[in-house]
Amino acid sequence: MMSGVIKMNNEKGGALFIYFYTWSFVTTVVLLFLTCVPTSRAQSESINATIRGRISDPSDQPVAGAKATAVNNATGYSRSVDSAEDGYYVIASLPLGKYTVTVTKDGFATLKFTEIVLQAGQEAVVDGALKLGAVSTSIEVSGGAPVVDPARTNIGRTISEVEIENLPLTSRNPYNWIMFQPGVSGHPNAELGIPRTLNTNGFVDRINYQMDGMVDTESDRYGLRLFPISSVYVSEVQTVSNSFAPEFGGTTGNIYNVITGSGTNNIHGMFQWIRGPVDTTARPILLGPTKPKPNLLMNSYGMNAGGPIKKDKLFIFGAYEHLYRGLPVPTAVSALNQTALENAGVPASQFGTAPAVQHAQFLDVRGDWDINEKNRVFVRVNYFRNEYPFNTAVGGLNLLAAEADFRDRAHVGGLQLVTTISPQLLNEFRFSYPYRNEKHIPGSLTGSGPAVSIPGVATNFNGSISVGTCSLKKYPAGTITSRTSAARTPLRPDSATRASSMYSRATVSPSMYFQRSQRIRLQ
């Protein structure tokens, strides 16, 4: 077994590191690797799955040239391969879902395997022991197939659609599901951010967030997600905590890969309404005993729907959620200090509870097109908006005039194209382009300034230090990823060679951090 890594970097972020390899050298290494390496085991795929197995006759001898066909029960998508001389076959980069696998060969009865469930990054082993008989004779095997990968060395799991629909979800935030991963500990986030102090095998807050295997991590620091997501368009979640395959990378901690929903031949959908009345909520711990309970209402409604535009070919899926959540924060200035400040001319209204309310909206639209047996593509567009008054510099020793409102927008696009170039060559291409803009602006009660601070009495009042100077804008961050699996014989478990390359470009302001990198990895 051989493996190698070739890196081409041109990065600028305080220091400049250049590793230069000429294209002729890279081309030579790639060609030698693909043609001369006899074995290099491929690992898990980030948003697709694989069916593989061995076809044998009644005496357990390999059967060459047997046709194995996998059909997605929900969309009708199908792929066929012929078994190699040793009886092995691999059907790689299949869309997720339930499959039926049929094995045919002249002189043998047809074998049919049903209810084979494929989840992200998994391999289902479907071995076919053929029986003598006419092809018209069919033998059906039900109950699914074992999902194992002897070459897989990582620790991870897939949070299934059934779990997503039934697991409790703190604050309607799917990022909190990361703590269901073995070896991960932390604290759930009560809003839409990431869980706090996440520890993965000793690495703190080292998370590579992804959506459909594409970028969802801030470019200036791993461990921070780039944009919020909604559970109404999450189909399943793949988590990996060590020994990542080449298509992941980027961090030593954890991979959190959200798989979005898609349309099928059957029209499907859901509507949910979740309400948390004020009367059922607890009083804030810092709220004075004589003060009335603030607005702690939580009201969320969401929906999704999917179906065919053209049966077995073109599908559409859409989802929307609107979240309203009261997050009031009381002022904790002591009664004695409040009296002194009021005597100095600070209005009594400045000592009330900050009426913070989060208005978040999520939109997801995805189209899938099974062009033919050799090509399939999907395109996804997401939109997020968050209006959050009284978001910053509220509560504690901050008076209401110190508050700043928060405005957040995100537009995300993603595309994947899987192409079977030949029985020996398969390519998976992804492109993503996320854009996010978040800023702090003066609110309805923000003071005209200047901001005044009295240590130990009142941190800020009369104006805000959070408006403008604390604004953060994230400009477009694009990522292109292409992975190719190749072999000198039809793809099989012990002869496949996989190459991955990625190009990314991102900028962040006001720190003016720039990064350009190109990496080619072979394994």
C-alpha positions in Angstrom: 0.0 0.0 0.0 1.2 3.4 -0.8 -0.2 6.9 -0.2 1.1 10.4 -0.8 0.2 14.0 -0.3 1.0 16.8 -2.7 0.2 20.4 -1.5 0.2 23.5 -3.5 -0.3 26.5 -1.2 -0.3 30.2 -1.7 -1.6 31.7 1.5 -1.4 35.2 3.1 -2.4 35.7 6.7 0.3 37.4 8.6 3.0 35.2 7.0 3.6 33.8 3.5 4.3 30.2 2.8 4.9 29.0 -0.7 5.4 25.4 -1.7 5.9 25.4 -5.5 5.6 22.3 -7.6 5.6 22.6 -11.4 2.6 21.2 -13.3 4.9 18.8 -15.1 6.0 17.3 -11.8 2.4 17.1 -10.5 1.2 15.5 -13.7 4.0 12.9 -13.6 3.2 12.0 -10.0 -0.5 11.7 -10.6 -0.1 9.5 -13.7 2.4 7.3 -11.9 0.2 7.0 -8.9 -2.9 6.1 -10.9 -1.2 3.6 -13.2 1.4 1.9 -10.9 -0.1 1.7 -7.4 -1.7 -1.7 -7.1 -3.9 -1.0 -4.1 -5.0 2.1 -2.2 -8.2 1.8 -0.1 -10.8 4.5 -0.5 -12.5 5.8 2.6 -15.9 7.3 3.4 -17.7 9.7 1.0 -19.0 12.9 2.6 -22.5 13.0 1.1 -22.9 9.9 -1.0 -22.6 6.1 -0.3 -21.4 2.9 -1.9 -22.7 -0.6 -2.5 -20.1 -3.3 -3.0 -19.8 -7.0 -2.8 -18.7 -10.3 -4.4 -20.6 -12.5 -6.8 -20.1 -16.3 -6.5 -21.5 -19.5 -7.9 -22.9 -22.5 -5.9 -19.3 -23.7 -5.3 -18.3 -20.3 -4.0 -16.1 -19.6 -7.0 -16.1 -16.0 -8.3 -18.4 -15.1 -11.2 -17.1 -12.6 -13.7 -19.3 -10.5 -15.9 -22.4 -10.7 -13.6 -24.4 -7.5 -13.8 -25.2 -5.8 -10.5 -27.9 -3.0 -10.7 -28.7 -0.7 -7.8 -32.1 1.2 -8.0 -33.1 4.0 -5.7 -36.6 3.1 -4.5 -37.6 6.7 -4.0 -36.3 8.3 -7.2 -35.8 5.5 -9.7 -32.2 6.4 -10.2 -30.2 3.3 -11.3 -26.6 2.3 -11.9 -25.2 -0.9 -13.2 -21.7 -2.5 -13.2 -20.2 -5.8 -14.2 -18.3 -7.9 -11.7 -14.6 -8.3 -12.3 -12.6 -11.6 -12.8 -12.5 -12.2 -9.1 -16.2 -11.6 -8.7 -16.0 -8.2 -7.0 -18.0 -5.1 -7.9 -18.4 -1.6 -6.6 -21.1 0.9 -7.3 -19.7 4.2 -5.9 -21.0 7.7 -5.1 -24.7 6.7 -5.0 -27.3 9.2 -3.7 -28.6 8.4 -0.2 -31.8 6.4 0.4 -33.3 2.9 0.2 -32.1 0.7 -2.7 -32.9 -2.6 -4.4 -30.0 -4.5 -5.9 -30.5 -7.0 -8.6 -27.8 -9.5 -9.8 -28.2 -11.3 -13.2 -26.0 -13.7 -15.1 -26.9 -16.1 -17.9 -27.4 -19.6 -16.6 -28.2 -18.4 -13.1 -31.4 -17.3 -11.3 -31.8 -13.6 -10.7 -30.9 -12.4 -7.2 -32.8 -9.4 -5.8 -31.9 -7.7 -2.5 -34.4 -5.2 -1.1 -34.5 -2.5 1.6 -30.8 -1.7 1.5 -30.5 1.7 3.4 -27.6 3.9 2.4 -26.6 6.8 4.7 -23.8 9.4 4.3 -20.3 8.0 3.9 -21.3 4.4 4.4 -20.7 1.2 2.4 -23.3 -1.6 2.2 -21.9 -5.0 1.5 -24.2 -7.0 -0.8 -22.6 -10.4 -1.6 -24.5 -12.5 -4.1 -24.4 -16.3 -4.1 -26.0 -17.3 -7.4 -28.1 -20.4 -7.9 -28.3 -22.4 -11.1 -31.5 -21.6 -13.1 -33.1 -19.5 -15.7 -32.7 -15.7 -15.6 -36.5 -15.5 -15.4 -36.4 -17.2 -12.0 -36.0 -14.6 -9.2 -34.7 -15.1 -5.7 -35.5 -12.2 -3.3 -33.5 -11.5 -0.2 -35.0 -8.9 2.2 -33.8 -7.3 5.4 -31.2 -5.0 4.2 -27.4 -5.5 4.1 -24.6 -5.1 6.6 -23.0 -1.6 6.5 -19.3 -2.1 7.1 -16.1 -0.7 5.7 -12.9 -2.6 6.6 -10.8 0.3 5.4 -12.5 2.8 7.6 -10.5 3.9 10.6 -12.5 6.9 11.8 -15.0 7.1 14.7 -18.3 8.5 13.7 -22.0 8.0 13.2 -24.9 9.2 11.1 -27.9 10.8 12.9 -30.8 9.4 10.9 -33.9 11.1 9.6 -35.9 9.2 12.3 -33.7 10.6 15.0 -33.9 14.2 13.6 -37.7 14.0 13.6 -37.9 12.7 17.2 -34.8 13.9 19.2 -35.3 16.9 21.5 -33.7 20.0 20.0 -32.5 22.8 22.3 -33.5 26.2 21.0 -34.4 24.8 17.5 -30.7 24.7 16.7 -29.5 21.6 14.8 -25.8 22.3 15.6 -26.6 21.1 19.2 -26.8 17.5 17.8 -23.1 17.4 17.5 -23.0 16.3 21.2 -24.6 12.9 20.1 -21.2 12.0 18.6 -19.1 9.6 20.7 -16.1 11.3 22.3 -17.6 14.8 22.2 -18.7 16.9 25.2 -19.8 20.5 25.6 -22.7 22.8 26.3 -25.7 23.3 24.0 -26.3 26.8 22.6 -29.5 28.5 23.7 -29.7 30.5 20.5 -28.6 29.7 16.9 -24.9 29.6 17.4 -22.6 26.6 18.0 -22.4 24.6 21.3 -19.8 26.0 23.7 -16.5 24.5 24.8 -16.8 21.5 22.5 -14.2 18.9 23.4 -13.4 16.2 20.8 -10.7 13.8 21.9 -8.9 16.6 23.7 -9.3 19.2 21.0 -11.4 22.2 22.1 -13.7 23.9 19.5 -11.9 22.3 16.5 -14.9 21.6 14.3 -15.2 21.6 10.5 -18.8 22.4 9.8 -20.2 21.4 6.4 -23.4 21.3 4.5 -23.7 18.6 1.8 -19.9 18.2 2.1 -19.4 21.9 1.3 -18.1 24.8 3.3 -20.0 26.0 6.4 -17.0 27.1 8.5 -15.7 30.6 9.0 -12.5 31.2 6.9 -10.6 32.9 9.7 -11.1 30.2 12.4 -12.1 26.6 12.4 -14.7 25.8 15.1 -17.2 28.5 14.1 -20.0 27.8 11.8 -20.5 30.2 8.9 -24.3 30.3 8.8 -27.2 29.0 10.9 -29.4 26.2 9.7 -32.9 24.9 10.3 -34.0 21.3 11.1 -36.9 21.5 8.6 -34.4 20.9 5.7 -32.0 18.5 7.5 -32.3 15.0 6.2 -29.5 13.4 8.2 -26.2 14.5 9.9 -22.8 12.8 9.4 -20.3 13.2 12.3 -16.7 12.0 12.2 -14.3 12.6 15.1 -10.9 11.3 13.9 -8.9 9.8 10.9 -10.8 11.7 8.3 -10.9 10.8 4.6 -9.3 13.2 2.1 -12.5 15.0 1.3 -12.9 16.2 4.9 -9.7 17.6 6.4 -9.2 21.1 7.6 -9.1 20.4 11.3 -8.0 17.7 13.9 -11.2 17.7 15.9 -14.6 16.9 14.5 -16.5 16.9 11.2 -20.2 17.9 11.3 -21.7 17.4 7.9 -25.4 18.3 7.4 -27.2 16.5 4.6 -30.2 18.4 3.2 -33.5 16.9 2.1 -34.4 16.2 -1.5 -37.4 15.5 -3.7 -38.6 12.0 -4.7 -41.2 10.4 -7.0 -43.7 10.6 -4.1 -45.0 13.9 -3.0 -44.1 14.3 0.7 -44.0 17.1 3.2 -44.7 18.3 6.8 -45.8 21.2 8.8 -45.0 21.9 12.4 -45.9 24.5 15.0 -44.0 24.7 18.3 -45.1 27.2 20.9 -43.7 27.9 24.4 -46.2 30.2 26.3 -44.9 32.7 28.7 -46.8 31.1 31.6 -44.8 27.9 31.2 -41.4 29.6 31.4 -39.2 30.2 34.5 -38.3 33.7 35.8 -34.8 34.9 34.8 -32.4 34.2 37.6 -31.3 37.9 37.9 -34.8 39.4 37.8 -35.8 41.2 40.9 -38.6 39.6 42.9 -40.9 42.6 42.5 -40.5 43.0 38.7 -43.0 41.3 36.4 -41.9 38.3 34.3 -40.7 39.5 30.8 -41.7 38.2 27.5 -40.2 34.7 27.2 -42.5 33.5 24.4 -41.1 31.0 21.8 -43.1 30.5 18.7 -41.9 28.5 15.7 -43.6 27.2 12.6 -41.9 25.4 9.8 -42.7 23.3 6.7 -41.1 21.4 3.9 -42.4 19.6 0.7 -40.8 17.7 -2.1 -41.9 15.8 -5.2 -41.2 15.1 -8.8 -41.2 17.6 -11.7 -40.5 14.7 -14.1 -40.8 11.1 -12.7 -37.4 9.3 -12.3 -35.6 12.4 -13.7 -36.2 15.8 -12.1 -37.1 16.6 -8.4 -37.7 19.6 -6.3 -37.6 20.2 -2.5 -38.3 23.3 -0.5 -38.4 24.2 3.2 -39.2 27.3 5.3 -39.1 28.1 9.1 -39.9 31.2 11.0 -38.6 31.4 14.6 -39.8 34.0 17.1 -38.1 33.8 20.5 -38.1 36.2 23.4 -34.7 36.4 25.1 -35.1 39.3 27.7 -32.1 40.2 29.8 -32.7 42.1 33.1 -30.5 44.9 34.5 -28.6 44.0 37.6 -27.6 47.4 38.9 -28.1 47.5 42.7 -30.9 49.6 44.2 -28.4 51.9 45.9 -26.5 52.6 42.7 -29.7 53.0 40.7 -30.9 55.7 43.2 -27.5 57.5 42.9 -27.6 57.4 39.1 -31.2 58.6 39.0 -30.3 61.5 41.2 -27.5 62.3 38.7 -30.1 62.5 35.9 -30.2 59.0 34.5 -33.9 58.2 33.6 -35.5 55.4 35.7 -36.6 53.7 32.4 -32.9 52.9 31.7 -32.9 50.2 34.4 -35.6 48.0 32.9 -35.3 44.6 31.3 -33.9 44.6 27.8 -36.8 43.2 25.6 -34.6 41.2 23.3 -36.6 39.2 20.7 -35.1 37.0 18.0 -36.8 36.9 14.6 -35.1 34.3 12.4 -36.2 33.0 9.0 -34.8 30.1 7.1 -35.4 29.1 3.4 -34.0 26.2 1.5 -34.7 25.2 -2.2 -33.0 22.2 -3.8 -33.4 20.6 -7.2 -32.0 17.1 -8.2 -31.7 16.0 -11.8 -30.8 12.4 -12.8 -29.5 13.2 -16.3 -28.7 9.7 -17.2 -27.1 6.6 -15.7 -23.7 8.3 -15.9 -24.5 11.8 -14.7 -26.5 13.3 -11.9 -26.5 16.8 -10.4 -28.2 18.8 -7.7 -28.3 22.5 -7.0 -29.2 24.0 -3.7 -29.9 27.6 -2.5 -30.3 28.7 1.1 -31.3 32.0 2.6 -31.2 33.1 6.3 -32.3 36.3 7.9 -32.1 37.3 11.6 -33.6 40.5 13.1 -32.4 40.7 16.7 -33.1 43.9 18.7 -31.3 44.3 22.0 -28.7 41.7 21.1 -25.5 43.2 22.4 -24.4 45.1 25.6 -27.6 44.3 27.5 -28.3 43.1 31.0 -25.9 43.0 34.0 -24.5 46.4 34.6 -25.4 47.7 31.1 -28.3 50.2 31.0 -30.7 50.1 28.1 -29.1 53.0 26.3 -26.0 50.9 25.8 -27.8 48.3 23.6 -27.1 47.5 20.0 -29.4 45.7 17.5 -28.1 42.8 15.4 -28.8 42.2 11.7 -27.7 39.0 10.0 -28.1 37.8 6.4 -26.8 34.7 4.6 -27.1 33.6 1.0 -25.6 30.1 0.3 -25.4 28.2 -3.0 -24.2 24.7 -3.6 -23.8 22.3 -6.5 -22.7 18.7 -7.0 -22.1 16.8 -10.2 -21.3 13.1 -10.2 -20.0 11.7 -13.5 -19.1 8.1 -14.3 -16.5 8.7 -17.0 -15.8 5.0 -17.6 -16.0 1.7 -15.7 -12.6 2.6 -14.4 -13.1 6.3 -13.7 -15.6 8.2 -11.6 -15.5 11.9 -10.7 -17.4 13.9 -8.1 -17.4 17.7 -8.4 -18.8 20.2 -5.8 -19.0 23.9 -5.8 -20.2 26.2 -3.0 -20.5 29.9 -2.6 -21.7 31.2 0.8 -22.2 34.9 1.5 -22.9 36.3 5.0 -23.3 39.8 6.3 -23.8 40.6 10.0 -23.7 43.9 11.7 -24.6 45.8 14.9 -26.7 49.0 14.5 -28.3 51.5 16.9 -31.5 50.3 18.4 -34.7 52.1 19.4 -33.3 52.9 22.9 -29.6 53.4 22.0 -28.3 56.6 23.5 -26.8 59.4 21.4 -23.5 59.1 23.4 -20.9 59.5 24.5 -21.0 56.1 26.3 -20.2 56.4 30.0 -18.8 53.7 32.2 -18.5 53.7 36.0 -16.6 50.6 37.1 -18.5 48.5 39.6 -21.6 50.7 39.3 -22.7 50.7 35.6 -20.7 49.3 32.8 -22.2 51.4 30.0 -25.0 54.0 29.7 -25.9 57.1 27.7 -24.5 55.5 24.5 -23.3 52.2 23.0 -19.7 51.1 22.3 -21.0 48.1 20.3 -22.4 50.0 17.3 -20.1 50.2 14.3 -16.9 49.2 15.9 -18.2 45.7 16.6 -19.7 45.2 13.2 -18.4 42.2 11.2 -18.9 41.5 7.6 -18.0 38.2 5.8 -17.6 38.5 2.1 -17.9 35.6 -0.3 -16.0 32.4 0.4 -16.1 30.0 -2.5 -14.9 26.4 -2.5 -14.5 24.0 -5.4 -13.9 20.3 -4.6 -13.3 17.5 -7.1 -12.6 13.9 -6.2 -11.8 11.2 -8.7 -11.8 7.4 -8.2 -9.8 5.4 -10.7 -8.7 1.8 -11.2 -7.1 -0.3 -13.9 -10.0 -2.7 -13.7 -13.7 -1.9 -12.9 -13.9 -0.2 -9.5 -13.5 -2.6 -6.7 -12.6 -2.3 -3.0 -8.9 -3.2 -3.2 -8.0 -1.5 -6.5 -9.5 1.9 -6.3 -7.3 5.0 -6.1 -8.9 8.3 -5.1 -7.6 11.8 -5.7 -9.1 15.0 -4.2 -8.4 18.6 -5.0 -9.8 21.7 -3.5 -9.7 25.4 -4.3 -11.0 28.0 -1.8 -11.0 31.8 -1.6 -12.2 33.8 1.3 -12.0 37.3 2.7 -13.0 38.7 6.1 -13.4 42.4 7.1 -12.4 44.5 9.1 -9.4 42.3 9.9 -8.6 42.1 6.2 -7.5 38.5 6.2 -7.0 36.9 2.8 -6.5 33.3 1.9 -5.9 31.6 -1.4 -5.0 27.9 -1.4 -5.0 25.0 -3.8 -4.4 21.5 -2.6 -4.1 18.2 -4.3 -4.2 15.1 -2.2 -3.8 11.6 -3.2 -4.6 8.6 -1.1 
